Amino acid sequence: MKSELKLNKLSSVSGKVILPGSKSLSNRALLVSALAKGNTKLLNVLKSDDTARMIEALQTLKVKLNVNATTVDVTGNGGVFNEGLNTIDLYLGNAGTAMRPLCAALAVSQGVFKLTGEPRMMERPIGPLTEALRSMGLNIEYLNNDGFPPLSIRGGTPKTHEVSVSGSTSSQFITALLMTAPVCGGLKIKITGDLISKPYVDLTINLIEKFGAKVHRNGYSEFDVEGTGYTSPTSYLIEGDATGATYFAAAAAIGGELELYGLPEDSCQGDIKFLDVLEQMGAKVERLESSVVVKKSKLHGIDIDMNAMPDAAMTLVPMALYTDGPVTIRNIASWRVKETDRIEAMVNEMSKLGVKVESGEDFISIDASTRNDVVPHFDTYNDHRMAMCMSLVAFDRDVVINNPECINKTFPSYFTNLKSVSK
């Protein structure tokens, strides 16, 4: 039986939201802590489907973890994994932040590993990463379709420490190599093509340097990482999820005022710059030491390149219902290889409102100057961000969200939190 959640029309939001830990930082920190010398207490770890897959994988790899409500104590390996020759099966759901970095780390470990996941993960490309690893003399086989999971990996030692990788499909490929470099003798990584989602690479470097990595870089075209290994900083505090914050920031800009806790002024997450986009659109934003206050104001349409923030960019789509002109989002081809084809999904769902939607290979544009008055039943395509984005339509009318449980991937408490600050 199909599950659904009805949201009655919202008139306003007010109050405070304590943000869960960042998914991107949580999964990176879990893996790096496992590879580090020493024990690490990770604070404010996100508890979600994606992080559960990483935790299960590390436990299967015999990493000692003490998992509590919002903390995880990790006993570090002091290097790569060493699990002999019995094949270890790792099921990673649809967690790209687990699949890509683990692929690289296991390729330089000792043992035989099979990486698989849910059907959508089998459609998400990994070829640029696996081909880069193969060029280093590492042993990776595609079990079904070339360039896609599931994978069979026979761990080994790199024969070369220089590698080229395309940056045009996913920054997670570069992230995976950066995270593995300190424990495989170091790597010189050259980027071919235009690197998308650059802030996620900065986030990765910021994290691994906290664990003692030495990274020398030439902008976003070349990274030289020393083979120093990782050393635990003893504890590491994971910032609140800046991408998850975009839904509440948008809600406040549309209909009230909210204070969002867990976003420091010096946040290392690229999606924090979504607040700058809201300001361009007319919202009022006040940045405090460890929180952000967003207040309602008259919102303007925008035509913007969101290549650096593809996940946060989705939040702009329903905001078109509340702006004085169209919203056009460009350079987002990566949407098509995410949890679903997000451009196609957004066209389908926004069209249910009678608004004008145009799209192409790497853009979407919404003109909501005309619309119908139906109560839409929004399909979510098992994509957590579709569910959270379409909830913002509730400031315009009653809505029904199909399969709302898909938010468990990254933000299980989202609808509870939204209800707590809504009228």
C-alpha positions as CSV (number, residue, x, y, z in Angstrom):
1,M,0.0,0.0,0.0
2,K,1.3,3.4,-1.0
3,S,2.1,5.7,1.9
4,E,1.2,9.4,1.8
5,L,1.4,12.5,4.0
6,K,-1.1,15.4,3.7
7,L,0.2,18.9,4.5
8,N,-2.5,21.5,5.1
9,K,-1.8,24.9,3.7
10,L,0.8,26.7,5.8
11,S,0.3,30.4,6.8
12,S,3.6,31.0,8.5
13,V,6.7,29.6,10.2
14,S,8.4,30.9,13.3
15,G,10.8,29.6,16.0
16,K,14.1,27.6,16.0
17,V,15.3,24.5,14.2
18,I,18.3,22.5,15.4
19,L,19.8,21.0,12.2
20,P,21.0,17.4,12.1
21,G,24.6,16.7,11.2
22,S,25.7,17.1,7.6
23,K,25.4,13.8,5.6
24,S,28.4,14.7,3.5
25,L,30.6,15.4,6.5
26,S,29.2,12.4,8.6
27,N,30.1,9.8,6.0
28,R,33.4,11.3,5.1
29,A,34.4,11.6,8.8
30,L,33.3,8.0,9.6
31,L,35.6,6.6,6.8
32,V,38.6,8.8,7.6
33,S,38.3,8.1,11.3
34,A,38.4,4.4,10.4
35,L,41.5,4.8,8.4
36,A,43.3,7.0,11.0
37,K,45.7,6.2,13.8
38,G,44.1,6.6,17.2
39,N,40.5,6.9,18.5
40,T,38.1,9.6,17.3
41,K,34.8,10.8,19.0
42,L,32.6,12.1,16.2
43,L,30.0,14.5,17.5
44,N,26.6,15.4,15.9
45,V,26.7,12.5,13.5
46,L,23.7,12.3,11.3
47,K,21.5,9.2,11.8
48,S,19.9,8.4,8.5
49,D,19.8,5.7,5.9
50,D,22.9,6.9,4.1
51,T,25.0,7.0,7.3
52,A,23.6,3.7,8.4
53,R,25.0,2.1,5.2
54,M,28.5,3.5,5.9
55,I,28.4,2.4,9.6
56,E,27.2,-1.1,8.6
57,A,30.0,-1.3,6.0
58,L,32.7,-0.3,8.4
59,Q,31.4,-2.8,11.0
60,T,31.5,-5.5,8.3
61,L,35.1,-4.5,7.7
62,K,35.8,-5.2,11.4
63,V,36.2,-1.5,12.4
64,K,35.3,-1.1,16.1
65,L,32.5,1.5,16.4
66,N,30.5,2.6,19.5
67,V,27.4,4.1,18.0
68,N,25.3,6.4,20.3
69,A,22.4,8.8,19.8
70,T,24.4,11.6,18.2
71,T,28.0,10.4,18.6
72,V,30.1,7.6,17.2
73,D,33.4,6.5,18.8
74,V,35.7,5.1,16.2
75,T,38.8,2.9,16.9
76,G,41.0,3.7,14.0
77,N,42.7,1.1,11.8
78,G,45.9,3.1,11.4
79,G,45.7,2.5,7.7
80,V,43.8,0.6,5.0
81,F,41.5,-2.4,5.6
82,N,43.0,-5.9,5.8
83,E,40.4,-8.6,5.7
84,G,42.2,-11.5,4.0
85,L,40.9,-13.3,0.9
86,N,37.3,-14.1,1.8
87,T,35.0,-12.0,-0.3
88,I,33.2,-9.3,1.8
89,D,29.8,-8.2,0.5
90,L,28.9,-4.6,1.2
91,Y,25.3,-3.3,0.5
92,L,25.4,0.5,0.3
93,G,21.8,1.3,-0.6
94,N,21.7,4.5,-2.7
95,A,24.5,6.2,-0.7
96,G,26.9,7.8,-3.2
97,T,28.8,9.2,-0.2
98,A,29.5,5.6,0.8
99,M,29.9,3.9,-2.6
100,R,32.4,6.2,-4.2
101,P,34.9,6.7,-1.2
102,L,34.7,3.0,-0.2
103,C,35.4,1.9,-3.7
104,A,38.7,3.8,-3.7
105,A,39.7,2.9,-0.1
106,L,39.0,-0.8,-0.7
107,A,40.9,-0.8,-4.0
108,V,44.1,0.0,-2.0
109,S,43.2,-2.4,0.9
110,Q,43.9,-6.1,1.3
111,G,41.0,-8.5,0.5
112,V,38.2,-9.1,-2.0
113,F,35.1,-6.9,-1.8
114,K,31.8,-6.8,-3.6
115,L,30.0,-3.4,-3.6
116,T,26.3,-3.3,-4.4
117,G,23.2,-1.3,-3.6
118,E,19.6,-0.6,-4.5
119,P,18.5,-0.5,-8.2
120,R,19.0,3.2,-8.6
121,M,22.6,3.0,-7.4
122,M,23.2,0.5,-10.3
123,E,22.2,3.3,-12.7
124,R,24.5,6.0,-11.1
125,P,27.9,6.2,-12.9
126,I,31.1,5.3,-11.2
127,G,33.2,4.7,-14.4
128,P,35.4,7.9,-14.1
129,L,36.5,6.8,-10.6
130,T,37.0,3.1,-11.4
131,E,38.9,3.8,-14.6
132,A,41.2,6.2,-12.7
133,L,41.8,3.5,-10.1
134,R,42.5,0.9,-12.8
135,S,45.0,3.2,-14.4
136,M,46.9,3.0,-11.1
137,G,47.2,-0.7,-11.6
138,L,44.3,-1.6,-9.2
139,N,41.9,-4.5,-9.8
140,I,38.2,-3.5,-10.2
141,E,35.6,-5.4,-12.3
142,Y,32.1,-4.4,-13.3
143,L,29.7,-7.2,-12.5
144,N,26.8,-6.0,-14.7
145,N,27.2,-2.9,-16.8
146,D,30.5,-1.2,-17.6
147,G,30.9,2.0,-15.7
148,F,28.3,1.2,-13.1
149,P,28.0,-0.8,-9.8
150,P,27.9,-3.5,-8.7
151,L,31.7,-3.9,-8.5
152,S,34.1,-6.6,-7.5
153,I,37.3,-5.2,-6.0
154,R,40.5,-7.2,-5.3
155,G,42.6,-4.8,-3.2
156,G,46.2,-4.1,-3.8
157,T,49.0,-1.6,-3.9
158,P,49.1,1.1,-6.6
159,K,51.7,0.7,-9.3
160,T,51.7,4.5,-9.9
161,H,50.9,7.5,-7.8
162,E,49.7,9.8,-10.5
163,V,46.2,9.7,-11.9
164,S,43.8,11.7,-14.1
165,V,40.0,11.8,-13.5
166,S,37.1,13.6,-15.1
167,G,35.5,16.3,-13.0
168,S,32.4,16.8,-15.1
169,T,30.1,14.0,-13.8
170,S,30.5,14.0,-10.0
171,S,32.9,15.7,-7.5
172,Q,32.6,12.5,-5.4
173,F,35.1,10.8,-7.7
174,I,37.7,13.4,-6.8
175,T,36.6,13.2,-3.1
176,A,37.2,9.4,-3.1
177,L,40.7,9.8,-4.5
178,L,41.6,12.6,-2.1
179,M,40.4,10.6,0.9
180,T,42.3,7.5,-0.1
181,A,45.6,9.3,-1.1
182,P,47.1,9.6,2.4
183,V,46.8,5.9,3.1
184,C,48.0,4.6,-0.3
185,G,51.4,6.3,-0.4
186,G,50.2,9.6,-1.7
187,L,48.7,10.7,-5.0
188,K,49.0,13.4,-7.6
189,I,45.5,13.9,-9.0
190,K,44.9,15.8,-12.3
191,I,41.4,16.9,-13.1
192,T,40.2,16.8,-16.8
193,G,37.3,18.8,-17.9
194,D,35.4,21.3,-15.8
195,L,35.0,20.2,-12.1
196,I,31.4,20.5,-10.9
197,S,30.3,20.9,-7.3
198,K,33.7,22.5,-6.3
199,P,32.7,23.3,-2.7
200,Y,32.4,19.6,-2.0
201,V,36.0,19.1,-2.9
202,D,36.9,22.0,-0.6
203,L,34.9,20.4,2.2
204,T,36.8,17.1,1.7
205,I,40.2,18.8,1.8
206,N,39.1,20.7,4.9
207,L,38.1,17.5,6.7
208,I,41.2,15.4,5.7
209,E,43.5,18.2,6.8
210,K,41.9,18.1,10.2
211,F,43.1,14.5,10.3
212,G,46.7,15.4,9.4
213,A,46.6,15.1,5.6
214,K,49.0,17.3,3.6
215,V,47.4,18.6,0.4
216,H,49.1,20.8,-2.1
217,R,46.8,22.2,-4.9
218,N,46.8,24.1,-8.0
219,G,43.3,25.6,-7.9
220,Y,40.9,22.8,-9.0
221,S,43.1,21.4,-11.7
222,E,45.7,19.4,-9.7
223,F,46.0,18.1,-6.2
224,D,49.2,16.6,-4.7
225,V,48.4,14.7,-1.5
226,E,51.3,13.3,0.6
227,G,51.2,9.7,1.9
228,T,51.4,10.7,5.5
229,G,48.4,8.6,6.7
230,Y,45.8,10.0,9.0
231,T,46.1,10.9,12.7
232,S,43.0,11.3,14.8
233,P,42.3,14.8,16.1
234,T,40.7,13.0,19.1
235,S,37.3,14.5,18.5
236,Y,35.5,16.1,15.5
237,L,32.3,18.1,15.5
238,I,30.1,17.7,12.4
239,E,28.4,20.8,11.3
240,G,24.6,21.0,10.9
241,D,23.5,20.0,7.4
242,A,23.6,23.1,5.2
243,T,21.7,21.4,2.4
244,G,18.9,20.4,4.8
245,A,18.9,23.9,6.1
246,T,17.9,25.2,2.7
247,Y,14.3,24.0,3.1
248,F,13.8,25.8,6.4
249,A,15.6,28.9,5.1
250,A,13.3,29.0,2.1
251,A,10.3,28.5,4.3
252,A,11.3,31.5,6.4
253,A,11.9,33.6,3.3
254,I,8.5,32.7,2.1
255,G,6.5,32.9,5.2
256,G,8.0,34.0,8.5
257,E,11.2,33.9,10.5
258,L,13.4,31.0,11.7
259,E,16.7,30.6,13.5
260,L,18.7,27.7,12.2
261,Y,21.2,26.2,14.7
262,G,24.4,24.3,13.7
263,L,25.7,26.5,10.9
264,P,28.9,28.3,12.0
265,E,30.0,31.5,10.4
266,D,33.1,29.7,9.0
267,S,31.1,26.7,7.7
268,C,33.1,24.5,5.3
269,Q,30.0,23.4,3.4
270,G,29.5,25.0,0.0
271,D,25.7,24.9,0.4
272,I,25.9,27.6,3.0
273,K,26.1,30.0,0.1
274,F,22.4,29.3,-0.6
275,L,21.8,32.0,1.9
276,D,23.6,34.4,-0.4
277,V,21.1,33.3,-3.2
278,L,18.2,34.0,-0.8
279,E,19.5,37.5,-0.2
280,Q,19.8,38.1,-3.9
281,M,16.1,37.2,-4.1
282,G,15.2,39.7,-1.4
283,A,15.2,37.6,1.8
284,K,16.7,39.0,5.0
285,V,19.5,36.9,6.4
286,E,21.4,37.5,9.6
287,R,24.5,35.3,10.3
288,L,25.4,34.7,13.9
289,E,28.3,32.7,15.5
290,S,26.6,29.3,15.4
291,S,23.2,30.0,13.8
292,V,21.5,31.9,11.0
293,V,18.2,33.9,11.1
294,V,16.2,34.1,7.9
295,K,13.2,36.5,7.7
296,K,10.4,36.9,5.2
297,S,10.6,39.6,2.6
298,K,9.3,40.3,-1.0
299,L,11.0,37.7,-3.2
300,H,12.2,38.3,-6.7
301,G,12.7,35.9,-9.6
302,I,16.3,34.8,-10.4
303,D,18.3,33.4,-13.3
304,I,21.3,31.7,-11.8
305,D,24.1,29.2,-12.4
306,M,23.9,26.6,-9.6
307,N,26.7,24.2,-10.7
308,A,28.5,24.7,-7.4
309,M,25.3,23.8,-5.4
310,P,23.3,21.3,-7.3
311,D,21.5,19.8,-4.3
312,A,20.6,23.2,-2.8
313,A,19.5,24.4,-6.2
314,M,16.5,22.1,-6.0
315,T,15.0,24.2,-3.2
316,L,14.7,27.1,-5.7
317,V,12.2,25.3,-7.8
318,P,9.1,25.5,-5.5
319,M,10.2,29.0,-4.5
320,A,9.1,30.1,-8.0
321,L,5.5,30.1,-6.6
322,Y,6.3,33.0,-4.3
323,T,8.6,35.2,-6.5
324,D,7.6,38.2,-8.6
325,G,9.1,36.7,-11.7
326,P,10.4,33.4,-13.2
327,V,13.1,31.2,-11.6
328,T,15.7,29.8,-14.0
329,I,18.4,27.4,-12.7
330,R,21.3,26.7,-15.1
331,N,24.3,24.3,-15.3
332,I,22.7,21.5,-13.4
333,A,23.3,18.5,-15.7
334,S,24.4,16.5,-12.6
335,W,20.7,16.4,-11.5
336,R,20.1,13.7,-14.1
337,V,22.4,11.2,-12.4
338,K,21.3,11.8,-8.8
339,E,18.8,9.7,-6.8
340,T,16.5,10.2,-9.7
341,D,16.6,12.3,-12.9
342,R,15.8,15.4,-10.9
343,I,15.2,17.7,-13.9
344,E,12.6,15.3,-15.3
345,A,11.0,14.7,-11.9
346,M,10.7,18.5,-11.2
347,V,9.1,19.1,-14.6
348,N,6.6,16.3,-13.9
349,E,5.7,17.5,-10.4
350,M,5.6,21.3,-10.9
351,S,3.5,20.8,-14.0
352,K,0.8,19.4,-11.7
353,L,0.3,23.0,-10.5
354,G,-0.5,24.4,-13.9
355,V,2.6,26.6,-14.0
356,K,4.8,27.0,-17.0
357,V,7.9,24.8,-16.9
358,E,10.7,24.6,-19.4
359,S,13.7,22.4,-19.3
360,G,16.8,21.2,-21.2
361,E,19.8,19.0,-20.6
362,D,21.2,21.2,-17.9
363,F,18.5,23.8,-16.9
364,I,15.0,24.2,-15.6
365,S,12.8,27.4,-15.6
366,I,9.5,27.9,-13.8
367,D,7.1,30.7,-14.4
368,A,4.3,30.5,-11.9
369,S,2.4,33.7,-13.0
370,T,-0.5,31.3,-14.0
371,R,-1.4,28.2,-12.0
372,N,-4.4,26.0,-11.2
373,D,-6.0,25.3,-7.8
374,V,-5.8,21.5,-7.6
375,V,-4.5,19.7,-4.5
376,P,-1.5,17.9,-5.9
377,H,-0.3,14.4,-5.0
378,F,3.4,14.8,-5.5
379,D,5.4,11.7,-6.4
380,T,8.9,11.6,-4.8
381,Y,10.7,9.0,-6.9
382,N,12.2,7.6,-3.7
383,D,14.3,10.8,-3.7
384,H,14.5,12.5,-0.3
385,R,15.1,16.0,-1.8
386,M,12.0,15.8,-4.0
387,A,9.9,15.2,-0.9
388,M,11.4,18.0,1.1
389,C,11.3,20.5,-1.8
390,M,7.7,19.8,-2.7
391,S,6.6,20.4,0.9
392,L,7.3,24.1,0.3
393,V,4.3,24.2,-2.1
394,A,2.2,24.0,1.1
395,F,2.5,27.7,1.5
396,D,0.4,28.0,-1.6
397,R,-2.2,25.2,-1.0
398,D,-2.8,21.8,0.6
399,V,-0.5,19.2,-0.8
400,V,-0.1,15.4,-0.5
401,I,3.4,13.9,-0.5
402,N,3.7,10.3,-1.7
403,N,6.2,8.0,0.0
404,P,7.3,10.6,2.6
405,E,9.5,8.0,4.2
406,C,12.2,8.6,1.5
407,I,13.4,11.5,3.7
408,N,15.0,8.9,5.9
409,K,18.0,8.9,3.5
410,T,19.3,12.2,5.0
411,F,16.7,14.0,7.3
412,P,14.4,11.6,9.1
413,S,13.0,14.3,11.3
414,Y,12.2,16.8,8.5
415,F,8.4,16.7,8.5
416,T,8.3,16.6,12.4
417,N,10.5,19.7,12.5
418,L,8.5,21.5,9.8
419,K,5.3,20.8,11.7
420,S,6.8,22.1,14.9
421,V,7.6,25.6,13.5
422,S,4.5,25.9,11.2
423,K,1.0,27.5,11.6
